[in-house]
């Protein structure tokens, strides 16, 4: 006699497991724990087989019957429903997305072990989920052709994201090589695409290198009235001229006040090489003041709402816009080219400058041992650089009255009209119009040199 919804719902646990038959091979297995499983019994080549149809109440009586009927139809076509399910699961595990998720899980372990930066994992996940999974995620990775992958990459190019297309191809290559290691693919098909993507237009980061304008910029940074952490980041950036990502992820554990050094471990550096930043007296003063604000946590520049995460990658640039500097005029990365240009003009040793910028040699073994090269000269250079910036600031204060620039971002007239800005667009502007902020800082991946 077929089961009813009431009979299934009212089935109680007993001392031993028991079954309630619904007919056609379907039964409900009631465990002593009270858990209820749907089972389909059938014979294949004379041997009795059992196939799970799900757990009640997640799978209702009607759904269990539908699954039983599907299995019976496979049997009439001389197909083993159990083998069919195992094959489907195997295909799922061999899909591009499954292999990519496994690769991302491996990358996440490297992040936990401080071998890779969290930003690397974040951007890799973003690229794959937005651009590759929708078209190729469900496909078995071994069946994807180079032409199909090229079409997916060309879609990215059509949006003028040329650098993102290049990096997505690079990430797909790593996933295909991961699949080769798992025995799920024969080769890395991205090698067939060499030269088929448009070369990204090299965009030099906007900077200021004229001494008088540098002095005016320093005065503007000093006048910033936002969060103390953001103000400290703005004032410290020209003194250390590291990459923006390296600045915002700075940790107190890596700052040695006694030695006046900031020792950045390899996993937080773009080039994956350890880096030493000699700290000038001016930098030490800023850090001591900052420690009163954020010294109780691991990060120098944490987010407002989550002190365990670094401030947004957009915060410094947004602060510069609020001070009146347009994106085509100056960016957070511009401190590097500003220092490089002026230090060279002032006759400092070129190799010392390159080492301080964190530019590594092509010889990886040699570069691994050279991160401390010219350290004494670099310490002298960094103090001389900080003193020179003080001179430019003082000169600007005496010779040109500071005129406050018009902010290059738009704020709503009434706070009640403004949705809270996402931390992704800068933690320093809680009531900014997120649409305007996004327009100022579009999320396109660019190289940090």
C-alpha positions as CSV (number, residue, x, y, z in Angstrom):
1,X,0.0,0.0,0.0
2,X,1.5,3.4,-1.0
3,X,2.6,5.8,1.7
4,X,0.8,9.0,2.6
5,X,2.3,12.3,3.7
6,X,0.8,11.8,7.1
7,X,2.3,8.3,7.5
8,X,5.7,9.6,6.5
9,X,5.5,12.5,8.9
10,X,4.2,10.4,11.8
11,X,6.8,7.6,11.4
12,X,8.6,7.4,14.8
13,X,12.0,6.1,15.6
14,X,12.3,2.6,17.1
15,X,15.0,0.7,18.8
16,X,16.1,-0.7,15.4
17,X,16.0,0.8,11.9
18,X,12.9,-0.1,9.8
19,X,11.5,0.5,6.4
20,X,8.1,1.7,5.1
21,X,7.5,0.6,1.5
22,X,5.8,3.0,-1.0
23,X,5.9,0.6,-4.0
24,X,7.9,0.4,-7.2
25,X,11.1,-0.1,-5.2
26,X,10.8,3.1,-3.1
27,X,10.9,2.9,0.6
28,X,11.5,5.1,3.6
29,X,14.3,4.0,6.0
30,X,13.7,5.3,9.5
31,X,16.8,5.3,11.7
32,X,16.9,4.9,15.5
33,X,18.0,8.5,15.7
34,X,14.7,9.5,14.0
35,X,16.4,10.5,10.7
36,X,14.5,9.4,7.6
37,X,16.1,8.4,4.3
38,X,14.4,7.7,1.0
39,X,15.8,4.5,-0.7
40,X,15.3,3.0,-4.1
41,X,15.8,-0.8,-4.4
42,X,16.4,-2.4,-7.8
43,X,18.3,-5.3,-9.4
44,X,21.1,-4.9,-11.9
45,X,22.6,-8.0,-13.5
46,X,20.8,-10.1,-10.9
47,X,22.3,-8.3,-7.9
48,X,20.2,-6.1,-5.6
49,X,21.3,-2.5,-5.5
50,X,20.2,0.4,-3.2
51,X,20.2,4.1,-4.3
52,X,19.7,7.0,-2.0
53,X,16.9,9.4,-3.0
54,X,17.5,12.0,-0.3
55,X,16.5,12.8,3.2
56,X,13.0,13.6,4.5
57,X,11.7,16.3,4.9
58,X,14.2,18.0,2.5
59,X,12.9,15.6,-0.1
60,X,9.1,15.3,0.0
61,X,7.2,12.1,-0.8
62,X,6.2,13.5,-4.2
63,X,9.8,14.4,-5.0
64,X,11.0,11.0,-3.9
65,X,8.5,9.3,-6.2
66,X,9.6,11.5,-9.1
67,X,13.2,10.5,-8.5
68,X,12.2,6.8,-8.4
69,X,10.4,7.2,-11.7
70,X,13.4,8.8,-13.3
71,X,15.5,5.9,-12.1
72,X,13.0,3.3,-13.4
73,X,13.0,5.0,-16.8
74,X,16.8,4.6,-16.9
75,X,16.4,0.9,-16.1
76,X,14.0,0.4,-19.0
77,X,16.8,1.8,-21.3
78,X,19.2,-0.7,-19.7
79,X,21.1,2.0,-17.9
80,X,22.2,1.5,-14.3
81,X,20.9,4.6,-12.4
82,X,23.6,4.2,-9.7
83,X,26.4,4.2,-12.3
84,X,24.7,7.1,-14.1
85,X,24.8,9.1,-10.8
86,X,28.4,8.3,-10.1
87,X,29.3,9.4,-13.7
88,X,27.5,12.7,-13.2
89,X,29.3,13.3,-10.0
90,X,32.6,12.5,-11.6
91,X,31.8,15.0,-14.4
92,X,30.9,17.6,-11.8
93,X,34.3,17.1,-10.1
94,X,36.0,17.4,-13.5
95,X,34.3,20.7,-14.5
96,X,36.4,23.8,-15.0
97,X,34.7,25.4,-12.0
98,X,35.4,22.4,-9.7
99,X,39.0,22.4,-10.7
100,X,39.3,26.1,-10.3
101,X,37.6,26.0,-6.8
102,X,40.2,23.3,-5.9
103,X,43.0,25.6,-7.1
104,X,41.5,28.6,-5.2
105,X,41.3,26.4,-2.0
106,X,45.0,25.7,-2.5
107,X,45.7,29.4,-2.9
108,X,43.7,30.1,0.3
109,X,45.9,27.7,2.2
110,X,48.9,29.7,0.9
111,X,47.3,32.8,2.2
112,X,46.8,31.3,5.6
113,X,50.5,30.2,5.6
114,X,51.5,33.8,4.6
115,X,52.9,32.6,1.3
116,X,50.5,34.7,-0.8
117,X,48.5,37.9,-0.1
118,X,44.8,37.9,0.6
119,X,44.4,40.4,-2.3
120,X,45.7,37.8,-4.8
121,X,43.0,35.3,-3.7
122,X,40.3,38.0,-3.8
123,X,41.2,39.2,-7.3
124,X,41.6,35.6,-8.7
125,X,38.1,34.7,-7.3
126,X,36.6,37.8,-8.7
127,X,38.0,37.3,-12.2
128,X,36.9,33.7,-12.4
129,X,33.4,34.2,-11.0
130,X,32.7,37.2,-13.2
131,X,34.3,36.3,-16.5
132,X,34.9,32.6,-16.8
133,X,32.5,30.5,-14.7
134,X,29.3,31.9,-16.5
135,X,30.5,30.5,-19.9
136,X,32.9,27.6,-19.1
137,X,32.4,26.7,-15.4
138,X,30.1,23.7,-16.0
139,X,32.1,22.3,-18.8
140,X,34.5,19.3,-18.2
141,X,37.9,21.0,-18.2
142,X,39.3,18.4,-20.6
143,X,36.7,19.3,-23.2
144,X,37.3,23.0,-23.3
145,X,39.1,24.2,-26.5
146,X,41.5,27.1,-26.9
147,X,39.0,28.7,-29.2
148,X,36.3,28.6,-26.5
149,X,38.6,30.1,-23.9
150,X,39.7,32.8,-26.4
151,X,36.0,33.8,-27.0
152,X,35.5,34.2,-23.2
153,X,38.7,36.4,-23.0
154,X,37.6,38.4,-26.0
155,X,34.4,39.3,-24.1
156,X,36.5,40.9,-21.4
157,X,38.5,42.8,-24.1
158,X,35.3,44.1,-25.6
159,X,34.7,46.0,-22.3
160,X,38.2,47.6,-22.7
161,X,39.5,45.6,-19.8
162,X,42.7,44.6,-21.6
163,X,44.8,44.1,-18.6
164,X,42.1,42.1,-16.9
165,X,41.8,39.9,-20.0
166,X,45.5,39.3,-19.9
167,X,45.5,38.4,-16.2
168,X,42.4,36.2,-16.6
169,X,44.3,34.2,-19.3
170,X,47.2,33.9,-16.9
171,X,45.0,32.6,-14.1
172,X,43.3,30.1,-16.5
173,X,46.7,28.8,-17.4
174,X,47.5,28.1,-13.8
175,X,44.2,26.3,-13.4
176,X,44.8,24.1,-16.5
177,X,48.3,23.2,-15.2
178,X,46.6,22.4,-11.9
179,X,44.2,20.1,-13.8
180,X,47.2,18.4,-15.6
181,X,48.7,17.7,-12.1
182,X,45.3,16.1,-11.1
183,X,45.2,14.0,-14.2
184,X,42.1,15.8,-15.5
185,X,43.6,17.6,-18.5
186,X,46.3,16.7,-21.0
187,X,47.9,20.2,-21.4
188,X,47.6,23.9,-20.7
189,X,45.7,25.2,-23.7
190,X,46.4,28.9,-22.9
191,X,49.8,28.5,-24.7
192,X,47.8,28.4,-27.9
193,X,46.6,31.9,-27.3
194,X,50.0,33.6,-27.2
195,X,49.8,36.9,-29.1
196,X,46.0,36.6,-29.7
197,X,45.0,39.2,-27.1
198,X,45.5,42.9,-27.6
199,X,48.5,44.2,-25.6
200,X,47.1,46.4,-22.7
201,X,47.8,50.1,-23.0
202,X,50.5,50.9,-20.5
203,X,49.1,53.6,-18.2
204,X,51.7,55.5,-16.3
205,X,50.4,56.4,-12.8
206,X,49.6,60.1,-12.6
207,X,52.2,61.8,-10.5
208,X,53.7,65.2,-9.5
209,X,57.4,65.8,-9.9
210,X,57.8,69.6,-10.1
211,X,59.3,70.6,-6.6
212,X,56.9,73.6,-6.1
213,X,53.9,71.4,-6.8
214,X,55.3,68.7,-4.5
215,X,55.4,71.2,-1.7
216,X,51.8,72.2,-2.3
217,X,50.8,68.6,-2.3
218,X,52.5,68.0,1.1
219,X,50.6,71.0,2.5
220,X,47.4,69.6,1.2
221,X,48.1,66.2,2.8
222,X,48.7,67.8,6.1
223,X,45.4,69.6,5.9
224,X,43.4,66.4,5.5
225,X,40.6,66.2,8.1
226,X,39.3,62.7,7.7
227,X,40.1,59.6,9.8
228,X,43.4,59.8,11.7
229,X,44.5,56.5,10.0
230,X,43.8,57.8,6.5
231,X,45.7,61.1,7.3
232,X,48.6,59.1,8.6
233,X,48.6,57.0,5.4
234,X,48.7,60.1,3.3
235,X,51.5,61.7,5.3
236,X,53.6,58.4,5.4
237,X,53.2,57.5,1.8
238,X,55.6,60.1,0.3
239,X,58.2,59.2,3.0
240,X,58.3,55.4,2.3
241,X,57.0,55.3,-1.3
242,X,56.0,51.6,-1.2
243,X,53.2,50.3,-3.4
244,X,49.7,51.2,-2.3
245,X,48.9,47.6,-1.5
246,X,52.0,47.2,0.6
247,X,51.2,50.4,2.6
248,X,47.6,49.5,3.4
249,X,48.5,46.0,4.5
250,X,51.3,47.1,6.8
251,X,51.5,45.3,10.2
252,X,52.9,46.6,13.5
253,X,54.8,43.4,14.0
254,X,57.0,44.3,11.0
255,X,57.9,47.8,12.3
256,X,61.1,48.0,14.3
257,X,61.2,51.3,16.1
258,X,64.6,50.7,17.7
259,X,66.3,49.9,14.4
260,X,64.1,52.5,12.5
261,X,63.1,49.9,9.9
262,X,60.0,48.5,8.4
263,X,60.7,44.9,7.3
264,X,58.0,43.7,4.9
265,X,57.9,39.9,4.5
266,X,57.8,38.4,1.0
267,X,54.1,37.4,1.0
268,X,53.1,41.1,1.4
269,X,55.2,42.3,-1.5
270,X,54.1,42.3,-5.1
271,X,57.4,40.7,-6.2
272,X,57.3,38.1,-3.4
273,X,60.7,39.2,-2.1
274,X,61.3,40.6,1.5
275,X,61.8,44.3,1.5
276,X,63.4,46.7,4.1
277,X,62.2,50.3,4.4
278,X,64.5,52.5,6.5
279,X,62.4,54.9,8.5
280,X,63.3,58.6,8.7
281,X,62.8,60.6,11.9
282,X,59.7,62.1,10.3
283,X,58.3,58.6,9.5
284,X,58.9,57.4,13.0
285,X,57.1,60.4,14.4
286,X,54.0,59.7,12.2
287,X,54.1,56.0,13.2
288,X,54.3,56.8,17.0
289,X,51.3,59.0,16.7
290,X,49.4,56.4,14.6
291,X,50.2,53.7,17.2
292,X,47.9,55.5,19.7
293,X,45.1,55.0,17.3
294,X,45.7,51.5,15.9
295,X,48.5,50.0,18.0
296,X,46.0,47.7,19.8
297,X,45.5,45.7,16.6
298,X,47.7,43.9,14.1
299,X,47.3,46.5,11.2
300,X,48.6,50.0,10.9
301,X,45.6,51.0,8.7
302,X,42.6,48.8,9.5
303,X,39.1,49.2,8.2
304,X,36.7,51.2,10.4
305,X,34.3,48.3,11.1
306,X,36.7,45.3,11.0
307,X,40.1,46.0,12.6
308,X,41.4,42.6,11.3
309,X,41.2,43.7,7.7
310,X,43.2,46.5,6.0
311,X,41.5,49.6,4.7
312,X,40.1,49.6,1.3
313,X,42.3,49.9,-1.8
314,X,40.3,52.9,-2.8
315,X,40.7,54.9,0.5
316,X,43.9,56.8,-0.3
317,X,42.8,57.7,-3.8
318,X,39.5,58.9,-2.5
319,X,41.1,61.0,0.1
320,X,43.3,62.6,-2.7
321,X,40.1,63.4,-4.7
322,X,38.6,65.0,-1.6
323,X,41.7,67.2,-1.4
324,X,41.1,68.3,-5.0
325,X,43.5,66.1,-6.9
326,X,41.9,64.5,-10.0
327,X,42.7,60.9,-11.0
328,X,44.6,62.1,-14.0
329,X,46.7,64.4,-11.9
330,X,47.8,62.3,-8.9
331,X,47.2,58.8,-7.4
332,X,48.4,56.9,-4.5
333,X,50.9,55.2,-6.7
334,X,52.3,58.5,-7.8
335,X,54.4,58.8,-4.6
336,X,56.7,56.2,-6.1
337,X,57.4,58.0,-9.4
338,X,57.6,61.3,-7.6
339,X,60.4,59.9,-5.3
340,X,62.1,58.1,-8.2
341,X,62.3,61.2,-10.4
342,X,63.4,63.6,-7.7
343,X,65.9,61.3,-6.0
344,X,67.5,60.6,-9.4
345,X,67.6,64.4,-10.2
346,X,69.3,65.0,-6.8
347,X,72.1,62.6,-7.7
348,X,71.4,59.6,-5.4
349,X,72.8,56.2,-6.3
350,X,70.6,54.7,-9.0
351,X,70.9,51.1,-7.7
352,X,70.0,52.3,-4.1
353,X,66.9,54.0,-5.5
354,X,65.9,50.8,-7.4
355,X,66.4,48.7,-4.4
356,X,64.3,51.0,-2.3
357,X,61.5,50.9,-4.8
358,X,61.5,47.1,-4.4
359,X,62.4,46.5,-8.1
360,X,64.1,43.0,-8.1
361,X,66.6,41.6,-10.5
362,X,65.6,39.1,-13.2
363,X,67.9,36.5,-11.5
364,X,65.6,35.3,-8.7
365,X,68.3,33.6,-6.7
366,X,70.5,36.8,-6.7
367,X,67.5,39.0,-5.9
368,X,66.6,36.9,-2.9
369,X,69.9,37.8,-1.3
370,X,70.0,41.4,-2.5
371,X,67.0,42.9,-0.7
372,X,69.4,44.4,2.0
373,X,71.9,45.7,-0.6
374,X,73.0,49.3,-0.2
375,X,71.1,49.4,3.1
376,X,73.4,52.0,4.9
377,X,73.2,54.2,1.8
378,X,69.5,53.7,1.6
379,X,69.1,54.8,5.2
380,X,71.0,57.9,4.5
381,X,69.0,58.5,1.4
382,X,65.6,58.1,3.1
383,X,66.5,60.6,5.8
384,X,67.8,63.0,3.2
385,X,64.6,62.5,1.2
386,X,62.4,63.2,4.3
387,X,64.4,66.4,5.0
388,X,64.1,67.5,1.4
389,X,60.3,67.1,1.5
390,X,60.3,69.2,4.7
391,X,62.2,71.9,2.8
392,X,59.7,71.8,-0.1
393,X,56.7,72.0,2.3
394,X,58.2,75.0,4.2
395,X,59.1,76.7,0.9
396,X,55.5,76.2,-0.4
397,X,54.1,77.6,2.9
398,X,56.2,80.8,2.7
399,X,56.0,81.5,-1.0
400,X,52.5,80.4,-2.0
401,X,49.4,80.8,0.2
402,X,47.6,77.5,0.4
403,X,44.4,77.7,-1.6
404,X,42.1,74.8,-0.8
405,X,41.2,72.9,-4.0
406,X,37.7,71.9,-4.9
407,X,37.0,68.3,-4.0
408,X,36.9,66.0,-7.0
409,X,34.1,63.9,-5.5
410,X,30.4,64.8,-5.0
411,X,28.6,64.5,-1.7
412,X,24.8,64.5,-1.3
413,X,23.2,67.7,0.0
414,X,21.5,66.0,2.9
415,X,22.9,63.1,4.9
416,X,19.5,61.5,4.9
417,X,19.7,61.1,1.1
418,X,23.0,59.3,1.3
419,X,23.3,55.5,1.5
420,X,26.2,54.3,3.6
421,X,29.2,53.8,1.4
422,X,30.5,50.2,1.1
423,X,33.9,49.7,2.6
424,X,35.0,48.6,-0.8
425,X,34.9,52.2,-1.9
426,X,36.8,53.7,1.0
427,X,36.1,53.6,4.7
428,X,36.8,57.2,5.2
429,X,33.6,58.6,3.6
430,X,30.7,57.0,5.5
431,X,28.0,59.2,3.8
432,X,29.5,59.5,0.3
433,X,27.4,58.8,-2.8
434,X,28.7,55.4,-3.8
435,X,27.9,55.9,-7.4
436,X,30.1,58.9,-7.6
437,X,32.9,57.1,-5.7
438,X,32.7,54.2,-8.0
439,X,33.0,56.5,-11.0
440,X,36.1,58.0,-9.5
441,X,37.8,54.6,-8.9
442,X,36.6,52.0,-11.4
443,X,37.6,48.4,-10.5
444,X,40.1,47.6,-13.2
445,X,43.2,45.6,-12.5
446,X,46.4,47.6,-13.2
447,X,50.0,46.7,-12.6
448,X,51.7,48.2,-9.6
449,X,55.3,49.0,-10.6
